[in-house]
Amino acid sequence: MLMGYMEGLGLVFQFGTLLAIAGGTFLGIIMGVLPGLTSAMAIALLLPVTFGMPPVMGIGMLLGTLCGAGASGSIPAILLNIPGTPSSVATTFDGFPMAQKGEAGRALGLAIVASFFGGVASMVVLSLLAPPIAEFALRFGAAEYFSLSIFGLVIIASVAGKSLLKGLIAGLIGFFCATIGTDPIAGVDRFTFGQLSLLTGVNLLPALIGLFAVSQVLKDAFEYDPSNKLQNSPHKVDIARPRFIETLRNWRALLVGIVSGSVVGPVPGAGGSIASLVAYDQARRFSRTPEKFGKGHGAGIVSVESANNALLGGALIPTLALGIPGEAATAVLLGGLMIQGVTPGPMLFESQSGIIYGIFLAYLVANFFMLIIMCLGIKLFVRVLLVPRKQLISAIIVFCFIGVYGVDGDVFNLYIMLAFGLLGYFLNRYGFGTAPVILGLILGPIAESNLRRGLQTFGGDWTPFFTRPISVTFLVIALGLLALTLWQNYRPRQQDAASGAA
């Protein structure tokens, strides 16, 4: 390993390679800020640029893009309540309330530093534990994926707010929307009503932007009061700077985020949404002040953003060690690796050790570039809140339309965005919340397809779902968390009833 790192150092610390990593990181930050544009799209755009580059330089540029996009999705999530990427949904829970309280600079400072720590920690995990973690992830079958999705669904109870029932209803709405499209097993159409654009199901990005961005625009429009000076004036902005000491003070949330991202990342198909929500849920449970979460608490941002970037290093483990991409972005990255002549697999660490450890170091350097670029731009980012609300809303809706149409050039996606925007407005108005809907949309297809695939594999027998070690572990943890959530919701009511009787 030491010899591999020594060889990798010589490949990474060259002016051209460092410039390529910095350029990729900057492009990734831009892509992460704009709703509708993803890290996978950014990597795909850069692939032709890397054709003539040496392997470490080309892959380093793509990794920089991945790192930048993973961190910058927090910027619109905090400032505008619009997740830049699906994994930034949980950042809105505490980030936007902090911005509304005039603490946008503090929220961004925490997000940037937490992303950096998460990325560096994931590089350590990637370099030390890649082979054993990849072997563990390879054990996941249909039963394990189903149990993992059930574990994720339990988190709906945690993000549901005060009413568990309303949160579950919102989650079921997302589940229903996830059934639209072609049946994953039988191949028949479901609830498409003859619309060809729905054959592949409800596109997640238009739904995401609709639920968070368009619903917020509708709320501002319907509840606009010309005589309200506070509503018409720009938000107050605090001092915008990185918050290293405060991030380290929230060490429990930071550790939970790093562990969640490192564990979920290597599981192919799990994605950043699950990792960030698991991190947020566990950070709240381990916190000494869980009641502050969802009201603008720094620990919530630290847990989510550290998980988002820790997940990226984890997702590279099956990509490099097994040739199995963990998510869409790493699938495109896998193509870039093969174009560069790097063949992923168990023999990669022996046959091309210098290149592979050079890639590890390139990812570490990308995290430092991300930190520098984000710190330099933090004062510029928060100036968005100094724009008067009316002008800001107009700009948001324009960017929403451009971003959604740019996904694949389908006008129907605009209708999906508007429909989910209207749905999100009424859900928020009556206390249901929009986060459970997104959870249902993401986890619904995973749960359904793996349940049915597992039943086919096991000949209709349900027993393996409850006897396979990894599967039953996820189910037991999910049951325990659900019981704990019900108890936490029941206990305050009991105390309120006792104080009312007194």
C-alpha positions in Angstrom: 0.0 0.0 0.0 2.8 2.4 0.9 4.6 1.9 -2.4 1.3 2.4 -4.2 0.8 5.7 -2.5 4.3 6.8 -3.2 3.7 6.1 -6.9 0.3 7.8 -6.8 1.8 11.0 -5.3 4.0 11.4 -8.3 1.0 11.0 -10.6 -1.3 13.4 -8.8 1.0 16.3 -7.8 1.7 17.6 -11.3 0.5 21.0 -12.4 -1.8 19.7 -15.2 -3.4 17.1 -12.9 -4.1 19.6 -10.1 -5.5 22.0 -12.6 -7.8 19.4 -14.0 -9.1 18.4 -10.6 -9.7 22.0 -9.6 -11.6 22.6 -12.9 -13.7 19.5 -12.4 -14.5 20.5 -8.8 -15.6 24.0 -9.9 -17.9 22.6 -12.6 -19.4 20.2 -10.1 -20.1 23.0 -7.7 -22.0 24.9 -10.4 -23.9 21.8 -11.4 -24.9 21.1 -7.8 -26.2 24.6 -7.3 -28.6 24.6 -10.3 -31.8 22.6 -9.7 -32.3 19.8 -12.2 -28.6 19.5 -13.1 -26.8 16.5 -11.5 -23.3 15.2 -10.9 -24.0 12.4 -13.4 -24.8 15.0 -16.1 -21.6 16.9 -15.3 -19.4 13.8 -15.5 -21.1 12.9 -18.8 -20.3 16.3 -20.2 -16.6 16.1 -19.1 -16.0 12.5 -20.4 -15.0 13.7 -24.0 -12.6 16.2 -22.4 -10.7 13.4 -20.5 -10.1 11.2 -23.6 -6.6 12.4 -24.2 -5.6 12.7 -20.6 -3.5 10.3 -18.5 -5.7 8.0 -16.3 -5.2 9.8 -13.0 -5.6 13.3 -14.5 -8.8 12.3 -16.3 -10.4 10.3 -13.4 -9.3 13.1 -11.0 -11.2 15.6 -13.0 -14.3 13.5 -12.9 -13.9 12.8 -9.2 -13.6 16.6 -8.6 -16.9 17.0 -10.4 -18.5 14.4 -8.2 -17.1 15.9 -5.0 -18.1 19.5 -5.9 -21.7 18.6 -6.9 -22.1 16.5 -3.7 -21.2 19.5 -1.5 -22.8 22.4 -3.4 -26.3 20.9 -3.4 -26.6 22.3 0.1 -26.4 25.9 -1.2 -29.9 26.2 -2.7 -31.3 23.8 0.0 -30.2 26.3 2.7 -30.9 29.6 1.0 -34.0 28.8 -1.0 -35.4 25.5 0.4 -34.7 23.9 -3.0 -32.5 20.8 -2.8 -29.8 21.0 -5.5 -29.6 17.2 -5.6 -31.9 14.5 -4.2 -29.4 13.8 -1.4 -29.8 17.4 -0.2 -33.5 17.0 0.7 -32.6 16.4 4.4 -30.4 19.6 4.4 -33.6 21.7 4.0 -35.0 20.4 7.3 -32.6 22.6 9.4 -30.8 24.7 6.7 -33.7 26.7 5.5 -35.1 27.5 9.0 -31.6 28.8 9.9 -31.6 31.0 6.8 -35.1 32.3 7.8 -33.6 33.2 11.2 -30.8 35.2 9.5 -28.2 32.5 10.0 -27.6 31.5 6.4 -23.9 32.2 6.6 -23.6 30.0 9.7 -25.6 27.2 8.0 -23.4 27.3 4.8 -20.3 27.4 6.9 -21.3 24.2 8.8 -22.3 22.5 5.5 -19.0 23.3 3.8 -16.8 22.1 6.7 -19.0 19.0 7.3 -18.8 18.0 3.6 -15.0 18.4 3.7 -14.7 16.2 6.8 -17.0 13.6 5.4 -15.1 13.5 2.1 -11.7 13.2 3.8 -13.0 10.4 6.1 -14.5 8.5 3.2 -11.1 8.6 1.4 -9.6 6.9 4.4 -12.4 4.3 4.5 -12.0 3.9 0.7 -8.3 3.2 0.9 -8.2 1.0 4.0 -11.5 -1.0 3.8 -12.3 -1.2 0.0 -11.8 -5.0 -0.4 -13.7 -6.2 2.8 -16.6 -3.7 2.3 -16.9 -4.6 -1.3 -17.1 -8.2 -0.4 -19.8 -7.4 2.2 -21.9 -5.4 -0.3 -21.7 -8.3 -2.7 -23.8 -10.4 -0.3 -26.8 -8.2 -0.8 -29.6 -10.0 -2.6 -33.3 -9.2 -3.2 -34.2 -10.0 0.5 -31.5 -7.6 1.8 -32.5 -4.8 -0.5 -36.1 -5.2 0.5 -35.2 -5.0 4.2 -33.0 -2.0 3.5 -35.9 -0.2 1.9 -38.2 -1.1 4.8 -35.5 0.4 7.1 -35.5 3.5 5.0 -39.3 3.7 5.1 -39.3 3.8 8.9 -37.5 7.1 8.6 -40.8 8.5 7.2 -41.9 8.3 10.8 -39.0 10.4 11.9 -39.4 13.2 9.3 -43.2 13.3 9.6 -43.2 16.1 12.1 -45.8 16.1 14.9 -48.3 13.8 13.2 -47.1 10.3 12.5 -50.3 9.5 10.6 -50.0 12.5 8.3 -46.4 11.6 7.6 -47.3 8.0 6.7 -50.2 9.2 4.4 -47.7 11.5 2.6 -45.3 8.5 2.3 -48.1 6.4 0.8 -48.8 9.1 -1.8 -45.2 8.8 -2.8 -45.5 5.0 -2.9 -48.5 5.3 -5.2 -46.7 7.7 -7.5 -43.8 5.2 -7.6 -46.1 2.5 -9.1 -46.8 4.6 -12.2 -45.1 3.3 -15.3 -44.0 -0.1 -16.6 -44.2 -3.0 -14.1 -40.6 -3.9 -13.2 -41.3 -7.7 -13.3 -44.3 -8.3 -15.6 -43.5 -5.4 -18.0 -47.1 -4.2 -18.3 -48.2 -0.5 -18.1 -49.7 0.9 -14.9 -51.6 4.1 -14.5 -50.0 5.7 -17.5 -53.4 6.6 -19.2 -51.8 6.3 -22.6 -49.1 8.9 -21.9 -45.8 7.7 -23.4 -43.7 9.9 -21.1 -45.0 8.0 -18.0 -43.9 4.6 -19.3 -40.6 5.0 -17.4 -42.4 6.2 -14.3 -42.5 9.6 -12.6 -39.2 11.4 -13.1 -37.7 12.1 -9.7 -36.1 15.5 -10.5 -39.3 17.3 -11.7 -41.2 15.8 -8.7 -38.4 17.0 -6.3 -38.3 20.5 -7.8 -42.1 20.7 -7.8 -42.5 19.6 -4.2 -39.9 21.9 -2.8 -39.4 24.8 -5.1 -42.8 25.3 -6.9 -44.7 24.7 -3.7 -42.7 27.4 -2.0 -43.3 29.8 -4.8 -47.1 29.1 -4.6 -47.0 29.6 -0.9 -45.3 33.0 -1.3 -47.8 33.9 -4.1 -51.0 32.9 -2.3 -49.9 34.3 1.1 -48.4 37.5 -0.3 -49.3 40.6 1.7 -48.2 43.9 0.2 -48.5 45.7 3.6 -46.1 43.2 5.3 -42.7 44.9 5.3 -41.0 41.8 6.6 -42.3 39.7 3.8 -41.3 42.2 1.1 -37.8 42.9 2.4 -34.7 40.8 1.9 -33.7 38.3 4.5 -31.1 39.3 7.1 -27.7 37.7 6.6 -25.2 36.9 9.3 -21.4 36.7 8.8 -20.6 34.1 6.2 -17.5 32.1 7.0 -16.5 28.4 7.5 -17.4 27.0 10.9 -14.6 24.5 11.8 -14.8 24.8 15.6 -18.6 24.6 15.7 -18.6 21.6 13.3 -16.2 19.8 15.6 -18.4 20.7 18.6 -21.1 18.7 16.9 -18.8 15.6 16.8 -21.6 13.2 17.5 -23.6 14.3 14.4 -20.4 14.4 12.4 -19.5 10.9 13.4 -23.0 9.6 12.7 -22.9 11.2 9.2 -19.5 9.7 8.3 -20.5 6.2 9.5 -23.9 6.4 7.8 -22.4 7.5 4.5 -19.5 5.0 4.7 -21.9 2.1 5.4 -24.7 2.9 2.9 -22.4 4.1 0.2 -20.9 0.7 -0.8 -24.4 -0.8 -1.2 -25.2 -0.6 -4.9 -28.4 1.4 -5.6 -28.9 2.7 -2.1 -28.0 6.3 -3.1 -27.4 9.5 -1.2 -31.0 10.1 -0.2 -31.1 7.0 2.1 -27.6 7.8 3.6 -28.5 11.4 4.4 -31.9 10.6 5.9 -30.4 7.7 7.9 -27.7 10.1 9.2 -30.3 12.8 10.1 -32.5 10.3 11.9 -29.7 8.7 13.9 -28.1 12.1 14.7 -31.5 13.3 16.2 -31.7 10.1 18.2 -28.2 10.3 19.6 -28.5 14.1 20.3 -29.0 15.4 23.8 -31.4 18.0 22.4 -33.5 16.1 19.8 -36.3 18.7 20.1 -34.1 21.3 18.3 -33.9 19.3 15.1 -36.1 20.7 12.3 -36.1 24.1 13.8 -32.7 25.3 12.5 -30.2 23.1 14.4 -26.6 23.0 13.3 -26.2 19.3 14.2 -28.8 18.4 11.6 -26.8 20.1 8.8 -23.5 18.6 10.0 -25.0 15.0 10.0 -26.5 15.3 6.5 -23.7 17.0 4.7 -21.0 14.8 6.2 -23.0 11.7 5.1 -23.5 13.1 1.6 -19.7 13.4 1.0 -18.8 10.2 3.0 -21.2 8.4 0.7 -19.2 9.3 -2.4 -16.1 7.6 -1.2 -18.1 4.6 -0.1 -19.9 4.4 -3.5 -16.5 4.2 -5.2 -15.7 0.9 -3.4 -18.0 -1.4 -5.4 -17.2 0.6 -8.5 -13.5 0.1 -8.3 -13.3 -3.3 -6.5 -16.2 -5.1 -8.2 -17.1 -3.0 -11.3 -20.5 -2.4 -9.8 -21.6 1.3 -9.7 -23.3 2.4 -6.6 -25.4 5.1 -8.2 -25.9 7.0 -11.5 -22.9 9.2 -11.1 -20.5 6.3 -10.4 -22.1 4.4 -13.3 -20.9 7.2 -15.7 -17.6 7.3 -13.8 -17.3 3.5 -14.5 -17.5 4.3 -18.2 -14.7 6.9 -17.8 -12.5 4.4 -16.0 -12.9 1.9 -18.8 -12.2 4.5 -21.4 -9.0 5.3 -19.6 -8.0 1.7 -19.8 -8.6 1.0 -16.0 -10.5 -2.2 -15.7 -12.4 -2.4 -12.3 -12.3 -5.6 -10.4 -10.6 -7.5 -7.6 -7.2 -7.6 -9.5 -7.1 -3.9 -10.0 -5.3 -3.3 -6.7 -2.5 -5.6 -7.8 -2.2 -5.0 -11.5 -2.5 -1.1 -11.4 -1.8 -0.2 -7.8 -0.1 3.1 -8.7 -3.1 4.3 -10.7 -5.6 3.2 -8.1 -3.9 4.9 -5.2 -3.3 7.9 -7.4 -7.1 8.0 -7.9 -7.6 7.8 -4.1 -5.2 10.8 -3.6 -7.0 12.7 -6.5 -10.2 12.3 -4.6 -8.6 13.7 -1.4 -7.1 16.6 -3.3 -10.6 17.3 -4.8 -12.0 17.7 -1.3 -9.4 20.3 -0.5 -10.2 22.2 -3.7 -13.9 21.9 -2.9 -13.2 23.5 0.6 -11.2 26.3 -0.9 -13.7 27.2 -3.7 -16.7 27.0 -1.4 -15.0 29.1 1.2 -14.1 31.7 -1.3 -17.6 31.8 -2.7 -19.5 31.7 0.6 -19.9 35.5 0.8 -21.2 35.5 -2.8 -23.7 32.7 -2.1 -25.4 34.4 0.8 -26.0 37.6 -1.2 -28.8 35.7 -2.9 -30.8 36.4 0.2 -30.3 40.2 -0.2 -32.3 40.1 -3.4 -35.9 41.3 -2.7 -38.3 38.4 -2.4 -40.5 39.3 -5.4 -37.5 39.3 -7.8 -36.0 36.2 -6.2 -39.3 34.2 -6.7 -39.4 35.2 -10.4 -35.8 34.0 -10.9 -36.5 30.8 -9.0 -39.5 29.8 -11.2 -37.5 30.6 -14.4 -34.6 28.4 -13.2 -37.1 25.6 -12.3 -38.5 25.6 -15.8 -35.1 25.6 -17.4 -33.7 23.0 -15.1 -36.6 20.6 -15.5 -36.8 21.0 -19.3 -33.1 20.4 -19.5 -33.3 17.0 -17.9 -34.3 15.3 -21.2 -36.1 18.0 -23.3 -39.6 16.6 -22.5 -42.3 19.2 -22.0 -44.3 16.6 -20.0 -41.8 16.9 -17.2 -43.0 20.6 -16.8 -46.5 19.3 -16.1 -45.2 16.8 -13.6 -43.3 19.6 -11.8 -46.4 21.8 -11.7 -48.6 19.0 -10.5 -46.2 18.1 -7.7 -45.8 21.8 -6.9 -49.6 22.1 -6.3 -49.6 18.8 -4.3 -46.7 20.1 -2.2 -48.5 23.4 -1.5 -51.6 21.6 -0.1 -49.5 19.0 1.8 -47.5 21.8 3.6 -50.6 23.8 4.2 -52.4 21.0 6.0 -49.3 19.7 7.9 -48.5 16.6 5.9 -45.0 17.6 4.7 -43.3 16.9 1.4 -40.2 14.9 2.5 -42.2 11.7 3.1 -43.5 11.9 -0.5 -40.0 12.0 -1.9 -39.0 9.1 0.4 -41.9 7.1 -0.9 -40.9 7.9 -4.5 -37.3 6.8 -4.0 -37.9 3.7 -1.9 -41.1 2.5 -3.5 -39.5 0.9 -6.6 -36.7 -0.6 -4.6 -39.1 -2.2 -2.1 -41.6 -3.5 -4.7 -39.1 -4.9 -7.3 -36.9 -6.6 -4.7 -39.9 -8.1 -2.8 -41.3 -9.6 -6.0 -37.9 -10.7 -7.2 -37.2 -12.3 -3.9 -40.5 -14.2 -3.8 -39.8 -15.5 -7.4 -36.3 -16.6 -6.3 -37.5 -18.3 -3.1 -40.6 -19.9 -4.8 -43.1 -17.8 -3.0 -41.6 -18.5 0.4 -41.4 -15.5 2.8 -39.1 -17.3 5.3 -35.8 -16.1 3.8 -36.7 -12.5 4.3 -36.7 -13.2 8.1 -33.9 -15.8 8.3 -31.1 -14.3 6.2 -28.8 -12.6 8.7 -28.4 -9.2 7.0 -32.0 -9.0 6.0 -33.4 -9.8 9.5 -30.9 -7.4 11.0 -32.3 -4.5 9.0 -35.9 -5.6 9.9 -35.2 -5.8 13.6 -33.5 -2.4 13.6 -36.4 -0.9 11.7 -38.9 -2.4 14.1 -36.9 -1.0 17.1 -36.7 2.5 15.6 -40.5 2.4 14.8 -41.3 1.4 18.4 -38.9 4.2 19.7 -40.6 6.8 17.4 -44.1 5.8 18.6 -42.9 6.0 22.2 -41.3 9.5 21.6 -44.6 10.7 20.1 -46.8 9.2 22.9 -44.7 10.4 25.8 -45.2 14.2 25.3 -48.9 13.7 24.9 -49.0 11.8 28.1 -47.1 14.6 29.9 -49.3 17.3 28.4 -52.4 15.4 29.6 -51.0 15.0 33.1 -50.1 18.7 33.3 -53.6 19.7 32.0 -55.2 17.5 34.6 -53.1 19.1 37.3 
